Amino acid sequence: MATSFVDKARILVKAGKGGNGAVAFHREKYVAAGGPDGGDGGRGGDIIVQADDNMSTLMDFRYKRKYTAGDGGDGQGARRSGKDGQSLTIRVPRGTLIRDAETNEIIHDVSDDAPYVLCRGGRGGWGNCHFATPTRQAPRFAKAGLPGEEHDVVLELKLLADVGLIGFPNVGKSTLLSVVSKAHPKIANYHFTTLFPNLGVVFVEGGESFVMADIPGIIEGASEGAGLGHDFLRHIDRCRLLVHVVDVSGSEGRDPVADFDAINEELKQYSADLAQRPQIVAANKSDIMMDETLLERLRTRVEQEGYPLFTISAAAHKGTRELVQAIAAQLQTLPPVQVYEAEYVRRPETIDSSAPLEIREENGVWTVEGPWLERLIANVNFGDYESRMFFDKQLRESGLFARMEEMGVKDGDLVSMYGLEFEYQR
């Protein structure tokens, strides 16, 4: 049974949790009071996304929807750190957009070879060796590792191609691609659209080349989702140039002018930008043309739109060389394939800060702990000023500082929160 093309998938990705710090003390013969030597927890593994040119669909994500990286190992005695969690690399076809499932904003466009860290693993907790002071020489506590980032994302494949072949089913797009490139699409005389876009590299005299995509046939109503419309119209978004293939043979009783107008109307309904994309029209199947007036009517209509028209027969290899040269010449005047800029701005997690926090004071060091505080710290970028202000606001609104002042905290006292340490200032 044939499997349908999959170009959109929703998955949950979760980075690994950081390992817990260890509580341990140095034990060695003839060494009295060796002191704390608990090691730190290992860092959680990242979720990494990498382009893979051997993949052409998102089929792998149809059945597996959750991807989790490895957790960091716990720290050990003798100041031995836990092992870092194993990162997980998710391979996707080149041209895949990663979107936030809730807002639909673009997080990243996987169009180059650089690996992209989608979710960062949690930091490992500190061992008790970090908390020794002249007045607290035997700290019997360590820090838990922080959770890794978690994200619900939508993968959306938009093929990376310079040229997109568009037109109704059975007009000869697959045949044209097979003739001008080394691609081997399935070719048959059928009236329904193919399910798989095909890519081929076209080499031009002089050493130039470009990538051509056979976009499965568009039908009327595609812009409204009819047939496979939305699934494949999005693939044309990146194409710099459209080659509009029209059947002028008249062998099936089709009107080439009506076909030309219908396809352009679908492009217009789907995207105003797409309707303005440069086009070259290829009047195909001219070798079996039954009525030359069909070609002349199409030529008149195409010239009204300002597009060049080439009369070809892909099956007979007639006019294809001239068409390829014209495509290459026009591509030299067009900007490169579109790469989508990231739109996503990470929003701080909404955290219920009503639960009370545990506050301990020992020799001027205030330790503050609580589940919601741990999650808050894991989601704040302390290198960003606005994030730090958000963190301060959350703590003040929770009543933490008021409670600490009631308990006697003084300016200059050290405050410790899950590996974050700072001096208290009113």
C-alpha positions as CSV (number, residue, x, y, z in Angstrom):
1,M,0.0,0.0,0.0
2,A,1.4,3.4,-1.0
3,T,2.2,5.7,1.9
4,S,1.1,9.3,1.7
5,F,3.7,12.1,1.9
6,V,4.1,13.6,5.3
7,D,5.3,17.2,5.5
8,K,4.0,18.3,8.9
9,A,4.3,16.8,12.3
10,R,3.9,17.8,16.0
11,I,6.3,16.5,18.6
12,L,7.3,17.0,22.2
13,V,11.0,17.4,22.9
14,K,12.5,17.4,26.4
15,A,16.1,17.9,27.4
16,G,17.7,15.9,30.2
17,K,17.6,16.9,33.9
18,G,20.8,17.8,35.6
19,G,22.2,15.3,38.1
20,N,22.1,16.0,41.8
21,G,25.1,17.2,43.8
22,A,26.5,14.8,46.3
23,V,26.8,15.1,50.1
24,A,30.1,13.4,51.1
25,F,33.1,13.9,53.4
26,H,36.7,13.1,52.9
27,R,37.8,9.9,54.7
28,E,41.4,9.1,54.7
29,K,43.6,7.4,57.3
30,Y,45.7,9.9,59.3
31,V,43.7,12.9,57.9
32,A,41.5,14.4,60.5
33,A,38.4,16.3,59.5
34,G,39.0,15.9,55.8
35,G,36.1,18.1,55.0
36,P,33.2,18.0,52.4
37,D,34.1,16.6,49.0
38,G,30.8,15.9,47.4
39,G,31.0,16.3,43.6
40,D,28.6,18.1,41.3
41,G,25.9,16.5,39.2
42,G,26.4,16.2,35.5
43,R,24.6,18.4,33.0
44,G,21.5,17.1,31.3
45,G,21.7,16.2,27.6
46,D,20.5,18.7,24.9
47,I,18.0,18.2,22.1
48,I,19.8,19.0,18.9
49,V,18.2,19.3,15.4
50,Q,20.3,18.5,12.3
51,A,19.6,18.7,8.6
52,D,19.8,15.3,6.8
53,D,19.9,15.3,3.0
54,N,19.0,11.6,2.9
55,M,15.5,12.4,4.3
56,S,12.7,13.8,2.1
57,T,9.6,13.5,4.4
58,L,8.7,13.8,8.0
59,M,7.3,10.3,8.0
60,D,9.6,9.3,10.9
61,F,7.6,11.6,13.2
62,R,4.2,10.2,12.4
63,Y,4.4,7.4,15.0
64,K,7.0,8.7,17.4
65,R,5.9,11.9,19.0
66,K,8.1,12.3,22.2
67,Y,11.9,12.8,22.2
68,T,13.8,12.9,25.4
69,A,17.6,13.4,26.0
70,G,19.5,11.7,28.8
71,D,19.6,12.9,32.4
72,G,22.9,13.9,34.0
73,G,24.5,11.5,36.5
74,D,24.6,12.4,40.2
75,G,27.8,13.6,41.8
76,Q,29.9,11.3,43.9
77,G,32.5,11.5,46.8
78,A,36.1,12.6,46.2
79,R,34.7,15.6,44.3
80,R,33.8,13.4,41.3
81,S,31.3,15.0,39.0
82,G,28.4,13.0,37.6
83,K,28.5,12.1,33.9
84,D,26.8,14.5,31.5
85,G,23.5,13.2,30.0
86,Q,23.6,12.0,26.4
87,S,22.3,14.6,24.0
88,L,19.7,13.5,21.4
89,T,20.1,14.5,17.8
90,I,16.9,14.7,15.8
91,R,17.5,14.5,12.0
92,V,15.0,16.2,9.7
93,P,14.9,17.0,6.0
94,R,16.7,20.1,4.9
95,G,14.2,22.9,4.6
96,T,12.2,22.0,7.8
97,L,10.8,24.9,9.8
98,I,10.5,24.4,13.6
99,R,7.5,26.3,14.9
100,D,6.2,26.8,18.5
101,A,3.0,24.7,18.6
102,E,1.1,27.3,20.7
103,T,2.0,30.5,18.9
104,N,3.0,29.1,15.5
105,E,6.1,31.4,15.6
106,I,9.2,30.2,13.7
107,I,11.9,29.0,16.2
108,H,14.4,27.9,13.6
109,D,14.8,27.2,9.8
110,V,16.8,24.0,9.3
111,S,18.3,25.0,6.0
112,D,22.1,24.9,6.7
113,D,24.4,22.3,8.1
114,A,24.9,23.8,11.5
115,P,23.3,21.8,14.3
116,Y,20.7,23.7,16.3
117,V,20.2,23.3,20.0
118,L,16.4,23.3,20.4
119,C,16.3,22.4,24.1
120,R,19.1,22.8,26.6
121,G,19.8,20.3,29.3
122,G,19.4,21.3,33.0
123,R,22.4,22.3,35.0
124,G,23.9,19.8,37.4
125,G,23.4,20.5,41.2
126,W,26.4,21.6,43.3
127,G,28.0,19.1,45.7
128,N,28.5,20.1,49.3
129,C,32.1,21.0,48.7
130,H,30.9,24.3,47.3
131,F,29.1,25.3,50.5
132,A,32.0,25.1,53.0
133,T,32.8,28.3,54.8
134,P,35.2,29.1,57.7
135,T,32.2,29.0,60.0
136,R,30.3,26.2,58.2
137,Q,33.0,23.6,57.7
138,A,30.7,20.5,57.3
139,P,27.7,21.4,55.2
140,R,25.3,18.5,55.1
141,F,23.4,19.6,52.1
142,A,23.9,19.7,48.3
143,K,21.8,21.0,45.4
144,A,19.4,19.1,43.2
145,G,19.9,19.3,39.4
146,L,17.7,21.6,37.4
147,P,15.2,20.3,34.9
148,G,15.9,20.5,31.2
149,E,14.0,22.7,28.8
150,E,10.8,21.2,27.3
151,H,9.0,22.3,24.1
152,D,6.0,21.3,22.1
153,V,6.9,22.1,18.5
154,V,5.5,21.6,14.9
155,L,7.9,20.5,12.2
156,E,6.9,21.9,8.8
157,L,8.8,20.9,5.6
158,K,9.2,23.5,2.9
159,L,11.4,22.1,0.1
160,L,14.6,23.9,-0.7
161,A,14.6,24.4,-4.4
162,D,15.5,27.2,-6.8
163,V,12.8,26.3,-9.3
164,G,9.4,24.8,-8.8
165,L,7.4,23.1,-11.5
166,I,3.7,23.9,-11.2
167,G,0.6,22.9,-13.2
168,F,-2.3,20.5,-13.2
169,P,-1.7,16.8,-12.8
170,N,-0.6,14.9,-16.0
171,V,0.7,17.9,-17.8
172,G,4.3,16.5,-18.0
173,K,6.1,18.0,-15.0
174,S,7.6,14.7,-13.9
175,T,8.7,13.9,-17.4
176,L,10.3,17.3,-17.8
177,L,12.2,16.9,-14.5
178,S,13.5,13.4,-15.6
179,V,14.7,14.8,-18.9
180,V,16.6,17.9,-17.6
181,S,18.0,16.2,-14.4
182,K,19.0,12.8,-13.1
183,A,15.9,12.5,-11.0
184,H,13.8,9.4,-11.6
185,P,10.2,10.3,-10.6
186,K,7.4,7.8,-11.3
187,I,5.8,8.7,-14.6
188,A,2.4,7.5,-15.8
189,N,-0.6,8.7,-17.6
190,Y,-2.9,9.4,-14.7
191,H,-5.3,12.2,-13.7
192,F,-4.6,12.3,-10.0
193,T,-1.6,14.1,-8.5
194,T,1.6,12.3,-7.3
195,L,2.0,12.2,-3.6
196,F,5.8,12.9,-3.3
197,P,7.6,16.0,-4.5
198,N,10.7,15.1,-6.4
199,L,14.0,17.1,-6.5
200,G,16.6,17.1,-9.2
201,V,19.8,18.9,-9.8
202,V,19.9,20.5,-13.3
203,F,23.4,21.1,-14.7
204,V,23.9,23.9,-17.2
205,E,26.7,24.4,-19.7
206,G,29.5,26.3,-18.1
207,G,29.4,24.4,-14.8
208,E,26.3,26.1,-13.3
209,S,23.5,24.1,-11.6
210,F,20.3,24.7,-9.9
211,V,17.8,22.6,-7.9
212,M,14.4,21.9,-9.5
213,A,11.3,20.5,-7.7
214,D,8.4,18.8,-9.3
215,I,5.6,20.1,-7.1
216,P,2.7,17.6,-7.2
217,G,-0.1,18.8,-9.4
218,I,-2.3,21.6,-8.0
219,I,-6.0,21.2,-8.4
220,E,-8.7,23.9,-8.3
221,G,-9.6,24.7,-4.7
222,A,-6.1,23.8,-3.5
223,S,-5.7,27.2,-1.8
224,E,-8.7,26.2,0.4
225,G,-7.2,22.9,1.2
226,A,-8.9,20.8,-1.5
227,G,-6.9,17.7,-2.4
228,L,-3.4,18.0,-1.2
229,G,-3.5,21.8,-1.7
230,H,-2.1,23.3,1.5
231,D,0.4,20.4,2.0
232,F,2.2,21.2,-1.3
233,L,1.5,24.9,-2.0
234,R,3.8,25.6,1.0
235,H,6.6,24.0,-0.9
236,I,6.5,26.6,-3.6
237,D,7.1,29.3,-0.9
238,R,10.9,29.0,-1.1
239,C,11.2,28.7,-4.9
240,R,12.9,31.7,-6.6
241,L,11.3,30.9,-10.0
242,L,8.2,29.0,-11.1
243,V,8.1,27.1,-14.3
244,H,4.4,26.8,-15.2
245,V,3.9,23.7,-17.3
246,V,0.7,23.7,-19.5
247,D,-0.6,21.0,-21.7
248,V,-1.2,22.5,-25.2
249,S,-1.8,19.2,-27.0
250,G,-5.6,19.3,-26.7
251,S,-5.5,15.5,-26.4
252,E,-7.6,15.5,-23.3
253,G,-10.0,18.3,-24.3
254,R,-8.4,20.8,-21.8
255,D,-8.2,24.5,-22.5
256,P,-4.6,25.6,-21.8
257,V,-5.7,29.2,-21.2
258,A,-8.2,28.2,-18.6
259,D,-5.6,25.9,-17.0
260,F,-3.1,28.7,-16.9
261,D,-5.5,31.1,-15.2
262,A,-6.8,28.5,-12.8
263,I,-3.4,27.7,-11.4
264,N,-2.4,31.3,-11.1
265,E,-5.7,32.0,-9.2
266,E,-4.8,29.2,-6.7
267,L,-1.4,30.8,-6.1
268,K,-3.0,34.2,-5.6
269,Q,-5.6,32.8,-3.2
270,Y,-2.8,31.0,-1.2
271,S,-0.3,33.9,-1.0
272,A,-0.2,37.3,-2.6
273,D,3.6,37.1,-2.5
274,L,3.5,33.8,-4.3
275,A,1.3,35.2,-7.1
276,Q,4.1,37.8,-7.8
277,R,6.9,35.2,-8.0
278,P,8.6,35.2,-11.5
279,Q,7.3,32.6,-13.9
280,I,8.4,31.0,-17.1
281,V,5.6,29.2,-19.0
282,A,6.4,25.9,-20.7
283,A,3.8,24.9,-23.4
284,N,4.3,21.1,-23.2
285,K,3.3,18.2,-25.4
286,S,3.7,20.3,-28.6
287,D,4.7,17.2,-30.6
288,I,1.1,15.8,-30.3
289,M,-0.6,19.2,-30.6
290,M,-4.0,18.8,-32.4
291,D,-4.9,22.4,-32.8
292,E,-2.3,25.1,-33.1
293,T,-4.7,27.8,-32.1
294,L,-4.6,26.5,-28.6
295,L,-0.9,27.4,-28.4
296,E,-1.5,30.9,-30.0
297,R,-4.3,31.7,-27.5
298,L,-2.0,30.6,-24.6
299,R,0.9,32.7,-26.0
300,T,-1.4,35.8,-26.2
301,R,-2.6,35.3,-22.6
302,V,0.9,34.7,-21.2
303,E,2.3,37.7,-22.9
304,Q,-0.5,39.8,-21.3
305,E,0.9,38.7,-18.0
306,G,4.5,39.6,-19.0
307,Y,5.9,36.0,-18.8
308,P,8.1,34.4,-21.4
309,L,6.7,31.3,-23.1
310,F,8.7,28.3,-24.4
311,T,7.2,25.6,-26.7
312,I,8.5,22.3,-25.6
313,S,8.0,18.5,-25.7
314,A,9.5,16.9,-22.7
315,A,8.8,13.4,-23.9
316,A,10.5,14.2,-27.3
317,H,13.3,16.3,-25.7
318,K,12.2,19.2,-27.9
319,G,13.0,22.7,-26.6
320,T,14.1,21.6,-23.2
321,R,17.7,22.8,-23.7
322,E,16.6,26.3,-24.5
323,L,14.2,26.2,-21.5
324,V,17.0,25.2,-19.1
325,Q,19.3,28.0,-20.4
326,A,16.5,30.6,-19.9
327,I,15.9,29.3,-16.4
328,A,19.6,29.6,-15.5
329,A,19.8,33.1,-17.0
330,Q,16.8,34.3,-15.0
331,L,18.1,32.7,-11.8
332,Q,21.2,34.8,-12.0
333,T,19.1,38.0,-11.6
334,L,17.0,36.7,-8.6
335,P,17.8,36.7,-4.9
336,P,18.9,33.4,-3.2
337,V,16.5,30.8,-1.8
338,Q,14.5,32.3,1.1
339,V,15.6,31.3,4.6
340,Y,13.1,32.2,7.3
341,E,14.2,34.3,10.2
342,A,13.3,33.2,13.7
343,E,10.2,34.9,15.2
344,Y,10.0,33.1,18.5
345,V,10.8,34.9,21.7
346,R,11.0,32.6,24.7
347,R,8.5,33.6,27.3
348,P,9.1,32.9,31.0
349,E,7.1,29.9,32.2
350,T,3.9,30.8,34.1
351,I,4.7,29.6,37.6
352,D,2.4,29.4,40.6
353,S,4.5,31.1,43.3
354,S,1.8,30.9,46.0
355,A,3.4,27.8,47.7
356,P,5.7,28.7,50.6
357,L,9.4,28.4,50.2
358,E,11.8,26.8,52.7
359,I,14.2,29.3,54.2
360,R,17.2,28.3,56.3
361,E,19.9,30.5,57.8
362,E,23.2,29.3,59.0
363,N,26.1,31.6,59.9
364,G,24.9,34.4,57.7
365,V,24.1,32.2,54.7
366,W,20.4,32.0,53.7
367,T,19.4,29.0,51.7
368,V,16.0,29.2,49.9
369,E,14.4,26.2,48.3
370,G,11.1,25.1,46.9
371,P,9.7,23.3,43.7
372,W,8.4,26.5,42.0
373,L,11.7,28.4,42.7
374,E,13.6,25.5,41.1
375,R,11.5,25.7,38.0
376,L,11.7,29.5,37.9
377,I,15.6,29.5,38.0
378,A,15.7,26.9,35.2
379,N,13.6,29.2,32.9
380,V,15.4,32.5,33.5
381,N,18.3,33.7,31.4
382,F,20.5,35.5,33.9
383,G,22.6,37.1,31.2
384,D,19.6,39.1,30.1
385,Y,18.6,42.3,32.0
386,E,14.9,42.0,31.5
387,S,15.0,38.3,32.6
388,R,16.8,39.3,35.8
389,M,14.1,42.0,36.4
390,F,11.4,39.4,35.9
391,F,13.1,37.0,38.3
392,D,13.4,39.8,41.0
393,K,9.7,40.7,40.4
394,Q,8.6,37.1,40.9
395,L,10.5,36.8,44.2
396,R,9.1,40.1,45.5
397,E,5.5,39.3,44.6
398,S,5.8,35.9,46.3
399,G,6.6,37.7,49.6
400,L,10.0,36.0,49.9
401,F,12.0,39.1,50.6
402,A,9.4,40.3,53.2
403,R,9.6,36.9,55.0
404,M,13.4,37.0,55.0
405,E,13.5,40.5,56.5
406,E,11.1,39.4,59.2
407,M,13.5,36.5,59.9
408,G,16.4,39.0,60.2
409,V,18.3,39.0,56.9
410,K,20.8,41.8,56.7
411,D,22.5,43.6,53.8
412,G,25.5,41.7,52.7
413,D,24.2,38.3,53.8
414,L,24.8,35.5,51.3
415,V,21.6,34.1,49.7
416,S,21.8,30.6,48.0
417,M,19.2,29.3,45.6
418,Y,19.9,26.1,43.6
419,G,23.5,27.1,42.7
420,L,22.6,30.8,42.3
421,E,24.3,32.9,45.0
422,F,24.1,36.7,45.6
423,E,24.5,39.2,48.4
424,Y,21.2,40.5,49.8
425,Q,20.5,44.2,49.2
426,R,17.4,45.9,50.4
